[in-house]
Amino acid sequence: MKTLRLNGLSGSHPLGAMAAFGLLRILSLEKPFGIAKLAWVFDGDWRAELHCANEFGEQQLVAYLIQRQPRRVTAPWLDWHDDIKSSVPMFRGEWLKVVAGYGEQITDHDENTLFELNEHAAFLTGFGSEVVLAKSKPEVKPTGFHMTAGQQRFLKNVKELASSLDPNQRSSKRQKESERLEELQDAYLTAIRGPWTYKDSFHSLGWDPATEGLYALSDRSPSDAGPTSVRAAVWLAFESLPLFPAIPVSNVLHTTGFDRSGQHLRWPIWDDAISVETLRCLLSHPELHQQPPESNQLGNRGVRVVMTCPCVRDANGRGTLRNAIGVSCEENTLEKENRNG
């Protein structure tokens, strides 16, 4: 397989890890370069490394991400409301559209339509659930990754972010097509190659400890607050949400990746290249949330380190992910062998 090191995507950084997961999901679903897998390589930090069956490079990867973006901007799962915290009938209405669409596909068998329906269902599952309602109002309970509050609207912010990466939309009336493409190439290269320059005036949605303090998601607009994010990394991270489905458990909404309290996000780091299906299994593995991790299980599955970062919220629901710490599964395995030896 062909490989590409993505030095900008750090496995010890919540946004970097989510962006790498989102990128793997994109390439696995759409297969522009054949079968795709993801590994982590330690070089002062854990760096993402893409493995694809067909020939590809940095420029081809970026070109593909740019050309697919217009379809994402107009996707129904992004354009149904300004926030996940919608009314129950509205959210259920989206699910009814999906169910009706699947019914039509019994006879139509259109692959593009089926792909969009699958994406619609995957993102709705990643957004939240109407089965468990929010405490303050009878509305949809959002995913643990929903960290905006006040006048900020999660999906509105994401739509603005998506549009900012659309090659069909110009930053200004005078901007030429070639200048727009150069701008977007720079945005993606900054994300995947690094270093992260934080020159984009968009929220990182609470997912980047370097830019979001506990009260950073205030009622002020991102333009008033100044440069706050690496927008392409935030967008790729958003693409990972279907890997973290929100599941009702005993009248509590549990977001995959978070512990039961919702106060810590955990994810695995491994070194052998794995598929998105394997990643999905690892993210939902129950022993990921044992402290310390049950290394004889995770280590046998190739996990080297379990990363943990706190999720801190204020009374209004504004939140941020803090810096992560890692626990080595290999060290725990050695300690257990010594005790049993």
ABEGO torsion letter per residue (X at the ends): XBBBBBAABBAABAAAAAAAAAAAAAAAAAGAAEBBBBBBBBBGBBBBBBBBABBBBAAAAAAAAAAAAAAAAABAAAAABABABBBAAAAAAAAAAAAAAAAAAAAAGBAAAAAAAAAAAAAAAAAEBAABBBAABBBBBBBAABABBEABBAAAAAAAAAAAABAABBABAABBAAAAAAAAAAAAAAAAAOBBAGABBBBAGGABAAABBAAABBABBAAAAEBABBAAAAAAAAAAAAABBBBBBGGBBBBBGBBAAGABBBBBBBABBBBAAAAAAAAABAAAABOBBBAAAAAAAGBABBBBBBBBBBAAGBBBBBBBBBBBAAAAAAAAAAAAX
